[in-house]
Amino acid sequence: MADAQSMPIDTPPRGGQMIDHEGKHYTTIKEGLAHILVPDGTPTSTDPRLSKEETQKQQVFYNPIQQFNRDLSVLAIKTFGEDSVARKQAKHEFAAKKAAKKMKRKAKPMQQEEPTTAEDNDLSKKRKLDGDELVEAETHPSPIKKAKNTDALQDDVEVAPVLPEPKEQAKSEWKPPFTILDALSATGLRALRYAQEIPFATTITANDMSPNATASIALNIKHNKLEDKINAHTGNAIAYMYSFVDKKGFDVIDLDPYGTASPFIDSAIQAINDEGLLCVTCTDSAIFASHGYLEKTYSQYGGLPLKGEPCHEGGLRLVLHAIASSAARYGMAIEPLLSLSIDYYVRVFVRVRRSPNDVKLLAGKTMIVYHCESGCGAWTTQFLARNKFLKNKHGEQFSKHSFAAAPTASQNCEHCGFKTHLSGPMYGGPLHNVEFIKRVLAQLKDADRETYPTMARIEGMLHTAMEEVTFGSQRVSDEQEPEKLDPLIPKADPTEIDHHPFFFIPGSLCKVIHCSAPNIALLRGALLHAGYQVTMSHCKPGSLKTDASWKAIWHIMLEWVRQKAPLRNPLKEASAGRAIVSKSDVQQAEAEISTNEQGTAMEDTRLDNEEKAADKEQRPSYMGVDFEVKFDEKLGRDQHRGKLVRYQMAPRENWGPMARAK
């Protein structure tokens, strides 16, 4: 029965069909606009709730959990590709016009040196009379003119091939190349989707070291009828990419390994074109976002991991640091377009350009972190160098690079007194390019939900990522944005650094001082009322990113205790919470002032302090920080709540990368 229903491999592909090829039976799985063949008898369910035991039976590595990754990658590469193709087209047109002008200048002296004949005079009179027809006659010489055998017109025939007509014809036929390398392709699903869903992609290479994998890729290419667009290549990805040193490489390189991508980064930098896009996935979160193997983290990424709640945000910066430091060796600078922590892995999209001047800024954008993860959770950043920007006598800006003053923090935390630990070095610039995110969101407006079933989550995560940079000051809406954005993605400021790189979890701060946790909207409202910017992090639900200092954050938290959630039990003597609460005592602060003043000045100071304390309703200050705190839930409410899917819930137990394909 199964044999009767089976179709040959050249049948137009569709999801769920049975294919019979060379005595083997396959089932077709559809994702996006691509189809892959799975050997008969293996699980073919695309439901991410499939049990772990069933997924481990797969012989072809297909992970439905990563469809979000692939959907996002298609949209991101398509957005970048529109920019790349537009730049190449403009460059080609400029070169064609320049060449045409150069040929015209060469042709004029040749025409002036020609001996005049009666026929030339007649032709000259005709050109003067015809006026506008002169351009037409020069640009598009007729076949009759080419057939004449006079000396003067013979010169015209020789000049004609370099006049604008062939240039215009060549321009219409020329297509900007846009090449993609799927370096670790497995089944070739990514390459198939790029070919089907990115119409201007010219050549896609699907590489894998396993001959069985490339045989499977070739079979899928044939089934999708994409032999003219995708090349299946068998070889070591590192060696293959190094073969493009000093040769034209790829516009996009996608690294999606099982585990870390660090061994492939250097060769990918060598194989990518100037102004190319590097897409990197790392699934080894136990290394870059955990302190259990810090020696391995350093060997893989050149830095130590961040401990505590924002460890995945620190992991993103470690991956970007590895890419930036590798690129800098070859005079290449990176610009993160989008950097996301997703489920159990990180995914970054980085534009790489040849720019020695931007490379000089890298030390000033690389930071280490002093983190009090065993105490109150506060952190302080320290940049390795200092970029200072001056203007010369002509008013032009130039950069001056020097050592940074160190250290920015003492050995012990200034808030709780606990020892701090060192993390990094890691990338200290912005994680995203806002204009790139806007253009990816614009792609979603025209996207088909059947092709991109994860688009609701993509939209929510991209909005959250954009707010991390803008703190909600820029939003994408139909009313504010033009109907169509310019495909060119503006370059981000290469000098910009992120002074507020990590989020905090309010519930974790409440554990330090042993109080009940406030509603997120209340705390957001308090920060906004105090004049600070605040947003969420895409990395974790319940997180907050703000430009407020840790002194301001602890002042608000202590006000929460005083106004809304009094402590039920005294804090332990040597605890971090006790040390923080003790620094907000008003009477202690007044006593310290009194001991430093004498006579009338001392009395005046005491009276002034009493009056101020009465005006503030006995509001305590914290380490010199004192402002009115108002917990305004309406002000701090998420305006997009219920409209955006900001965070994904795990659809099944043991949510993760699954076992390697057997």
C-alpha positions in Angstrom: 0.0 0.0 0.0 2.8 2.4 0.9 4.6 1.6 -2.4 1.4 2.4 -4.3 1.2 5.8 -2.7 4.9 6.6 -3.1 5.9 9.2 -5.7 9.2 9.7 -7.6 11.7 12.3 -6.4 11.0 14.7 -9.2 7.4 15.1 -8.2 6.5 18.6 -7.1 7.2 18.6 -3.3 4.5 19.0 -0.7 4.4 18.3 3.0 3.5 14.8 4.1 4.0 13.1 0.7 5.7 9.7 0.4 8.8 9.6 -1.9 10.4 6.4 -3.4 13.9 6.9 -4.7 16.5 4.1 -5.5 14.6 1.6 -3.4 14.3 3.8 -0.3 11.2 5.4 1.1 11.1 8.9 2.4 8.5 11.2 4.0 8.5 14.9 3.1 8.6 17.5 5.9 7.8 21.1 5.0 9.2 24.1 6.8 8.8 27.6 5.3 8.9 27.1 1.6 11.4 24.3 1.7 10.9 20.5 1.9 13.3 17.9 3.3 13.2 14.1 3.0 13.2 12.0 6.2 13.8 8.2 5.9 10.7 6.1 6.4 10.2 4.8 9.9 11.8 7.8 11.7 9.7 10.3 13.7 8.4 13.1 11.4 6.3 15.1 13.8 7.0 18.8 13.8 5.4 19.2 17.2 7.9 20.5 19.7 6.0 18.6 22.4 7.4 15.4 21.0 8.9 13.3 23.8 12.7 13.2 24.3 12.7 9.5 23.6 11.1 9.9 20.2 13.4 12.7 19.1 16.5 10.7 19.9 15.4 8.1 17.3 15.9 10.6 14.5 18.5 9.7 12.0 18.2 13.0 10.1 18.8 15.9 12.4 15.6 17.9 12.3 14.8 20.0 15.3 11.4 21.7 15.2 12.4 23.7 18.3 14.9 25.7 16.2 12.3 26.8 13.6 12.2 30.1 15.4 16.0 30.4 14.7 15.5 29.6 11.0 12.5 31.9 10.5 14.4 34.7 12.1 17.5 34.0 10.1 15.6 34.1 6.8 14.1 37.5 7.7 17.4 38.9 9.0 19.4 37.8 5.9 16.7 39.0 3.6 16.7 42.4 5.3 20.5 42.6 5.1 20.5 41.3 1.5 18.3 44.2 0.4 20.8 46.6 1.8 23.7 44.7 0.2 22.1 44.4 -3.2 21.1 48.1 -3.3 24.7 49.1 -2.5 26.1 46.9 -5.2 23.6 48.1 -7.7 24.4 51.8 -6.9 28.2 51.0 -7.1 27.8 49.3 -10.4 25.8 52.1 -12.0 28.3 54.7 -10.8 31.2 52.7 -12.3 29.3 52.3 -15.6 28.6 56.1 -15.8 32.2 56.8 -15.0 33.4 54.4 -17.7 31.1 55.9 -20.3 32.3 59.5 -19.5 35.9 58.3 -19.8 35.3 56.7 -23.2 33.5 59.8 -24.4 36.5 62.0 -23.4 38.8 59.6 -25.3 36.6 59.6 -28.4 36.5 63.4 -28.8 40.2 63.9 -29.6 40.0 61.2 -32.2 37.0 62.8 -33.9 38.8 66.3 -33.9 41.8 64.9 -35.7 39.8 63.3 -38.5 40.2 65.0 -42.0 37.0 66.7 -43.2 35.3 65.6 -46.3 32.3 66.8 -48.2 30.3 63.9 -46.7 31.5 65.0 -43.2 30.3 68.6 -43.9 26.9 67.3 -45.0 26.7 65.1 -41.9 27.7 68.0 -39.7 24.9 70.2 -41.2 22.4 67.4 -40.7 23.4 67.1 -37.0 23.1 70.8 -36.4 19.6 70.8 -38.0 18.4 67.8 -36.2 19.5 69.1 -32.8 18.2 66.6 -30.2 18.6 63.8 -32.8 22.4 64.2 -32.3 22.4 62.3 -29.0 20.2 59.6 -30.5 22.5 59.2 -33.5 25.6 59.0 -31.3 24.1 56.7 -28.7 22.3 54.4 -31.0 24.1 54.2 -34.4 21.9 52.7 -37.1 22.8 49.5 -39.0 23.0 51.6 -42.2 25.7 53.9 -40.6 27.7 50.8 -39.6 27.6 49.4 -43.1 29.1 52.5 -44.8 32.8 52.1 -45.8 34.0 55.7 -45.6 37.1 56.6 -43.5 35.2 59.1 -41.3 32.3 56.7 -40.6 34.7 53.8 -40.1 36.0 55.7 -37.0 32.4 56.0 -35.8 32.1 52.2 -36.1 35.2 51.7 -34.0 34.0 54.0 -31.3 30.5 52.7 -31.2 31.1 49.6 -29.1 32.2 51.7 -26.1 29.5 54.3 -26.3 26.6 54.1 -23.8 24.4 51.6 -25.7 26.4 48.5 -24.6 26.7 50.0 -21.1 22.9 50.4 -20.8 22.4 46.9 -22.2 24.9 45.4 -19.8 23.3 47.3 -16.8 19.9 45.8 -17.6 21.4 42.2 -17.7 23.8 42.6 -14.8 22.5 41.1 -11.5 24.2 41.9 -8.2 25.7 38.7 -6.8 24.5 37.7 -3.3 26.2 34.6 -2.0 25.5 32.6 1.1 27.5 29.9 2.9 25.7 27.4 5.2 28.9 26.1 6.7 27.5 23.3 8.8 24.5 22.3 6.8 23.4 18.9 8.0 20.2 18.3 6.0 20.6 21.5 4.1 17.3 22.9 5.4 18.7 26.4 6.0 20.2 26.5 2.5 16.9 25.3 1.0 15.0 28.0 2.8 17.4 30.7 1.9 17.1 29.7 -1.8 13.3 29.6 -1.7 12.6 32.6 0.4 15.4 35.1 -0.6 14.7 35.7 -4.2 17.8 37.8 -5.0 20.2 35.1 -3.6 22.4 34.0 -6.5 24.5 31.2 -5.1 24.2 29.2 -1.9 26.7 26.7 -0.7 25.6 24.0 1.7 28.8 22.4 3.3 29.1 19.5 5.6 32.0 17.3 6.6 29.9 14.1 6.5 29.5 12.5 3.0 26.2 11.0 4.2 25.0 14.5 5.1 26.0 16.0 1.7 24.3 13.0 0.0 21.2 13.9 1.9 21.6 17.6 1.0 21.9 16.7 -2.7 18.8 14.6 -2.5 16.9 17.5 -0.9 18.2 19.9 -3.5 17.0 17.6 -6.2 13.6 17.2 -4.6 13.2 21.0 -4.3 14.4 21.5 -7.9 17.2 24.0 -6.8 20.2 22.5 -8.6 20.9 25.8 -10.3 21.0 27.7 -7.1 22.5 25.5 -4.3 25.8 23.7 -4.4 26.4 20.8 -2.0 30.0 20.6 -0.8 31.7 17.9 1.3 34.6 19.1 3.4 35.9 20.5 6.7 34.2 23.9 7.2 37.3 25.5 8.6 39.6 24.4 5.8 36.9 25.3 3.2 36.5 28.8 4.5 40.3 29.3 4.8 40.5 28.4 1.1 38.9 31.8 0.4 41.8 33.8 1.8 42.7 36.5 -0.8 39.8 35.4 -2.9 36.2 36.6 -3.4 34.3 35.1 -0.5 30.7 35.1 0.7 28.2 37.9 1.4 26.7 35.9 4.2 28.2 33.1 6.3 25.9 31.2 8.7 27.5 29.2 11.5 25.0 27.0 13.3 27.0 24.2 15.0 26.1 21.7 17.6 27.8 23.4 20.6 30.2 26.3 20.3 31.0 28.3 17.1 34.4 29.5 18.4 36.6 27.2 16.3 34.9 28.5 13.1 35.0 32.2 13.8 38.5 33.0 12.6 38.1 31.2 9.2 34.7 32.7 8.7 36.3 36.2 9.1 38.7 35.2 6.4 36.0 34.0 4.0 33.5 36.8 4.4 33.3 39.8 2.0 33.8 43.4 3.1 30.4 44.6 4.5 29.3 41.0 4.8 27.0 39.4 7.4 28.2 36.8 9.9 25.4 34.8 11.6 26.6 32.8 14.6 24.8 30.4 16.9 26.3 29.0 20.1 24.3 26.3 22.0 26.9 25.7 24.8 25.2 27.9 27.4 26.7 25.7 30.1 30.1 27.2 29.0 29.3 30.9 28.2 26.6 31.4 30.8 27.7 29.3 33.7 30.6 29.4 36.2 31.1 25.7 36.3 33.7 25.6 33.6 35.2 29.1 33.6 38.6 27.8 32.4 36.9 26.4 29.3 34.9 29.7 28.8 38.2 31.5 28.7 39.7 29.1 26.2 36.7 29.3 23.9 35.7 32.9 24.1 38.7 34.8 25.6 36.9 35.9 28.7 35.4 34.7 32.0 31.6 34.2 32.4 29.3 36.5 34.4 27.7 34.8 37.4 24.2 35.5 38.6 20.9 36.5 36.9 22.3 38.4 33.8 24.6 35.5 32.9 23.1 35.0 29.4 23.5 38.7 28.6 27.1 38.3 29.6 27.3 35.3 27.4 26.1 37.4 24.4 28.9 39.8 25.1 31.5 37.1 25.4 30.5 35.7 21.9 30.7 39.2 20.4 34.1 39.8 22.1 35.4 36.6 20.4 34.2 37.7 17.0 35.4 41.3 17.4 38.9 40.3 18.6 39.3 37.8 15.8 38.2 40.3 13.2 40.4 43.0 14.5 43.5 41.0 13.7 42.8 41.4 10.0 41.7 45.1 10.2 38.0 44.2 10.3 35.5 45.8 12.6 32.2 44.4 13.7 28.8 46.0 14.1 26.2 43.9 16.0 22.9 44.2 14.1 21.0 41.9 16.4 22.1 39.8 19.4 19.6 37.5 21.1 19.6 35.0 23.9 17.0 32.4 22.8 15.9 29.4 24.9 19.1 27.4 25.4 21.4 29.2 22.9 22.5 32.6 21.6 22.1 33.9 18.0 24.0 37.0 16.8 23.9 38.8 13.4 27.1 40.8 12.9 28.0 43.1 10.0 31.8 42.9 9.3 33.6 45.7 7.5 37.2 46.5 6.6 37.8 49.6 8.8 41.2 50.0 10.6 40.0 53.2 12.1 37.0 51.5 13.8 39.3 48.7 15.0 41.3 51.3 17.0 38.2 51.8 19.0 37.8 48.2 20.1 39.9 48.4 23.3 37.8 51.3 24.5 34.6 49.2 23.8 35.9 46.1 25.7 35.1 45.9 29.4 35.6 43.8 32.4 33.0 43.5 35.2 33.2 43.6 38.9 30.2 41.6 40.1 28.9 41.1 43.6 27.0 37.9 42.8 27.4 36.4 46.3 26.1 39.5 48.0 23.6 42.0 46.7 24.1 41.4 43.0 25.4 44.9 42.1 28.1 45.3 39.4 30.6 47.9 38.1 32.1 48.0 34.6 35.7 48.9 33.7 36.7 49.6 30.1 40.2 48.5 29.1 41.1 51.7 27.4 39.7 55.2 26.9 38.7 56.7 23.5 38.8 60.5 23.6 37.5 62.5 20.7 39.0 65.9 19.8 38.8 68.4 17.0 41.7 69.7 14.9 42.2 73.2 13.7 39.9 72.6 10.7 37.1 71.4 13.0 37.4 67.8 12.0 37.0 65.2 14.7 39.7 62.6 15.5 40.2 60.0 18.2 42.9 59.7 20.7 43.4 56.4 22.6 44.9 56.1 26.0 45.0 53.9 29.1 41.9 54.0 31.3 42.2 54.9 35.0 41.9 51.8 37.2 40.3 50.4 39.1 36.7 51.6 39.0 35.7 49.4 42.0 37.3 48.2 45.2 37.8 44.6 46.1 34.6 44.6 48.2 31.2 45.8 47.1 30.4 49.4 48.2 26.8 48.4 49.0 27.0 45.2 51.0 30.7 44.8 51.7 30.9 41.3 50.1 33.8 40.4 47.8 33.3 41.0 44.1 34.5 38.7 41.3 36.0 39.5 37.9 34.2 38.7 34.6 35.3 39.4 31.1 36.8 40.9 29.1 33.7 41.1 27.0 32.1 43.4 24.3 30.9 46.7 25.8 29.1 48.3 22.9 25.3 48.2 22.0 24.0 44.7 21.2 21.6 45.8 18.4 21.2 48.2 15.5 17.8 49.9 15.9 17.4 50.6 12.2 18.1 47.0 11.3 15.4 45.8 13.7 12.9 48.3 12.2 13.6 46.8 8.8 13.2 43.2 10.0 9.9 44.2 11.6 8.8 45.8 8.3 9.5 42.4 6.6 7.1 40.8 9.1 4.2 43.0 7.8 4.3 41.3 4.4 5.2 37.8 5.8 2.9 34.8 5.6 2.0 33.3 8.9 1.9 29.8 7.3 5.5 30.3 6.1 6.7 31.9 9.4 4.5 30.3 12.1 6.8 31.8 14.8 6.4 35.4 13.6 4.4 36.4 16.7 7.3 35.5 18.9 9.8 37.2 16.5 7.8 40.4 16.6 7.7 40.4 20.4 11.3 39.6 20.9 12.4 42.2 18.3 10.3 44.9 19.9 11.9 44.0 23.3 15.4 44.1 21.9 14.8 47.5 20.3 13.6 48.9 23.6 16.8 47.7 25.2 18.7 50.2 23.1 16.1 53.0 23.0 14.5 52.5 26.4 11.1 52.6 24.6 11.8 56.1 23.1 11.4 54.6 19.6 8.5 52.3 18.6 7.5 50.8 15.3 3.9 51.5 14.5 1.8 51.9 11.4 1.1 55.5 12.3 4.7 56.6 13.0 6.7 54.7 10.4 6.6 55.3 6.6 5.0 52.8 4.4 8.3 51.6 3.1 11.7 52.0 4.7 14.9 52.7 2.8 16.6 49.3 2.3 20.0 50.8 3.2 20.7 50.1 6.9 22.4 53.2 8.5 25.7 52.4 10.1 25.6 52.6 13.9 28.0 55.0 15.7 31.2 52.9 16.1 32.3 55.0 19.2 29.1 54.2 21.2 29.5 52.2 24.4 26.9 50.7 26.7 27.2 52.1 30.2 24.2 50.0 31.4 24.9 46.6 29.9 22.9 44.2 32.2 19.5 43.8 33.7 18.4 43.0 37.2 15.5 41.0 38.7 13.5 42.8 41.3 12.6 39.6 43.0 16.3 38.8 43.6 16.9 42.2 45.2 13.9 41.5 47.5 15.6 38.3 48.6 18.7 40.3 49.7 16.7 42.5 52.1 14.0 39.8 52.9 10.9 41.8 51.8 7.9 40.9 49.6 8.5 41.6 45.9 6.8 44.5 44.2 4.8 44.3 41.1 7.1 45.0 38.1 4.9 47.9 37.0 5.2 49.5 40.4 9.0 49.4 40.2 9.1 50.6 36.6 6.8 53.5 37.6 9.1 54.5 40.5 12.1 54.6 38.2 10.2 56.6 35.5 8.8 59.0 38.1 12.4 59.6 39.3 13.5 60.6 35.8 15.3 57.4 34.8 14.8 55.3 31.7 13.7 51.7 32.2 12.8 48.8 29.9 12.7 45.0 29.9 15.5 42.6 28.7 14.6 40.0 26.0 16.8 37.5 27.9 14.5 36.8 30.9 10.9 37.5 32.0 10.6 39.8 35.0 13.9 41.6 34.2 14.5 45.3 34.1 17.2 47.4 32.4 17.7 50.9 33.5 20.1 53.8 33.4 19.7 54.4 37.1 22.8 53.8 39.3 22.8 51.0 41.9 22.6 53.6 44.6 19.3 54.9 43.1 18.0 51.3 42.7 18.7 50.5 46.3 17.2 53.8 47.4 14.0 52.9 45.6 14.0 49.3 47.1 14.4 50.7 50.6 11.6 53.1 50.0 9.5 50.1 49.0 10.3 48.6 52.3 9.4 51.8 54.2 6.2 52.6 52.3 4.7 49.3 51.3 6.5 46.2 52.7 7.9 46.6 56.2 10.3 43.9 57.3 8.7 41.3 59.6 12.0 40.0 61.0 15.3 41.6 61.7 18.1 40.9 59.2 21.1 38.8 60.2 24.1 40.7 61.4 26.6 39.7 58.7 24.1 39.6 55.8 24.2 41.7 52.7 20.7 43.1 53.4 21.7 44.3 56.9 24.7 46.2 55.4 22.5 47.9 52.8 19.7 48.8 55.2 22.2 50.3 57.7 23.4 52.7 55.1 20.0 54.4 54.9 19.7 55.4 58.6 18.8 59.1 58.8 19.8 59.5 62.5 23.2 58.0 61.8 23.8 60.4 59.0 22.9 63.4 61.2 25.2 62.1 63.9 28.1 62.0 61.5 27.4 65.6 60.4 27.2 66.8 64.0 30.6 65.4 64.9 32.2 67.3 62.0 30.6 70.7 62.9 31.3 73.0 65.9 29.3 75.6 67.8 26.5 77.5 66.1 27.2 75.9 62.7 26.7 72.5 64.3 23.3 73.5 65.8 22.2 75.2 62.5 23.1 72.0 60.6 21.1 69.9 63.1 18.0 72.1 62.8 18.3 72.2 59.0 18.5 68.5 58.9 15.5 68.2 61.2 13.4 70.5 59.0 14.4 68.6 55.9 13.6 65.3 57.5 10.2 66.6 58.5 9.5 67.9 55.0 10.4 64.5 53.6 8.2 62.7 56.1 11.3 61.0 57.6 12.3 59.7 54.1 15.7 58.0 54.5 18.5 58.7 52.0 20.9 56.0 50.7 24.6 56.7 50.4 23.9 60.4 49.5 21.1 59.6 47.0 17.8 61.2 48.0 14.8 61.8 45.8 11.1 61.3 46.1 9.9 57.8 45.3 6.4 57.3 43.9 5.3 53.8 43.0 3.0 54.6 40.0 1.7 51.4 38.6 -0.1 53.2 35.7 3.0 55.0 34.6 5.1 51.7 34.7 2.6 49.5 32.9 3.7 47.8 29.7 1.7 49.4 27.0 2.1 46.4 24.7 1.1 43.8 27.3 -1.2 41.3 25.7 -0.3 42.5 22.2 3.3 41.2 22.0 4.6 37.7 22.8 7.8 38.8 24.5 8.9 35.5 26.1 8.5 31.9 25.0 7.3 29.3 27.4 8.9 25.8 27.2 6.4 23.6 25.4 7.7 20.4 26.8 9.9 18.8 29.5 13.7 18.7 28.8 13.5 21.7 26.4 16.9 21.9 24.7 19.0 21.1 21.7 18.2 17.4 21.6 20.7 14.6 21.1 23.1 14.6 18.1 21.6 12.9 15.0 22.7 9.3 14.8 
